[in-house]
């Protein structure tokens, strides 16, 4: 057991050294470059993907819940979902039933949480809108501004 512990400790030191050496190389590379691009100018190009089945959300899912036989999924903010539709509903681990995008047309807006209250499905957006949704169809039944 002692040999195994020493082996693990040695491996961890090696990994730390590799990480430090790689960071030093990156820093020296950027010091040599003349042009520095401000982080606000860097835009990550994301190619939208076509999500038609629950399995297409692997690695993109931030949150999920099974409610009344519907699999609800909120995709991560940086997911390549088309048109900001980040709340998805699927047949149990199957085909896509509906998608929901936030109420506003603001680029940064998204659905960031969902809860059930008195049997109603409520989706909350980053821009402080609560959307009461028909869980079977995805139709927005009511909109309430909460701020």
N, C-alpha and C positions, 0 to 999 in steps of 0.2 A: 504494500500500500504506500509506503514511504517513497518508493521508486516512482510510482505512478504520480504522486503529488509533485515530486520534483520535476517530473517530465511535463506536467501541466504548467507548473510555474515557469519552466524554461520556455515552453511554447508561448505563453502569454508575454514574456519579455521580448521574444522574437517578434511577435505581432506588434507590440508597442513600438519597437525599434523600426519596423517596417513602416508603420504609420507615421512616425516622426520623420523618417527619411523622405517619405513621399510628400509630406507637407512642406519640408524644406525645399524640395525640388520644385514644387508648385509655386512657392513664394518667390524663389529666385527667378523662375520663368516669368512671372508677372512683373517683377521689378525690372526686368530687361525690356519688356514691351513698352513702347512709347505711348500708345493710345490706351486709355482706360475707358471702358464703356460703363456709364452709370447704370446701376441696377434697374432704375426706372425705365431705361431704354431697351432692356432685354425682355423680349416677349417670347414665351415658349409656344412654339407651333404645335398645336394638338390636332391630330386628324380625327374627326368624328368617326365613331364606329357605329355599326348598326346593331342595336341590341334588340333581339326578338325573342330570346329565351332566357330563363333564369341563369343558366350556365354561362351566358355571355358576361355576367356581372362579376365573375371571379376576379379578385384583385382590385376591383373598382368599388366594392361595397363599403360604405362607412357604417351603415346601420341596417338592420332588417328585423321584421316582425311578421309572424303569421297571425292574421286576424280574420275570423269568420271564413276560413278556407282560402284566403287571398294572401299571397306572399308579398309583403311590402318591402321595398328596398330604397334606401337613400344612397345615391352614389357620392363618392368623394368629390370635393370641390374641383379638383383638377382632372376629373374624369373626362374623357372625350365623348361626352353625350351630346347629341345634337340639340341645338336651340335651348340650352339650359334646362332641359327636362330631366331633373335629377331625382324625382320621386317616381318610382315605377311600381306597377302591380302585376303579379304573375299568377297564373294558375299554380297550384302547389308544385314548386320546383319545375315549372313547365313554361308554357308560352306566355308572352307579354299580353296583358289585357288592356292596360292603359298607362299613360305617362302624364305627369303634371309638371308644369313650369310655374315659377313664381308669378304673382299677380302683376308686379311692375315689369317694365321693359329694361330696367337698369342692368347693365352688363354684369355687375358683381353680385346681383341678387340670386338667391337660391333657396330651396327648401332645406332648412337645417335641423328640424325636429318634427316629430309626429307624436300625437298622443290621442288616447281614447277618453272621452268624457261623456258620461250618460249614454253610452252606446254610439256616440258620434265620433267619426274620424276627423281629427283636426290636424292640418299641416301648417307649420309656422315657417315664415320666410325670414331671411336675414334682415329684410327691410321692415319688419314688425307688422306684417299682415298675417292674420290667422284665417285659414281657408277651411271651411267645413265642406267635406267631400263625401260624395256617395261612393262608398268603398267598392261597389260592384262595377260602376261605370267610369269613375274618375271625374264625374261632373261636379263642378264647384257649386254648392248650394247656398253658401253665404260667405261674405268677406267681412272681416272686422279688423280695423286698424288698432293696434294695442299700445302705441306709444303716447 
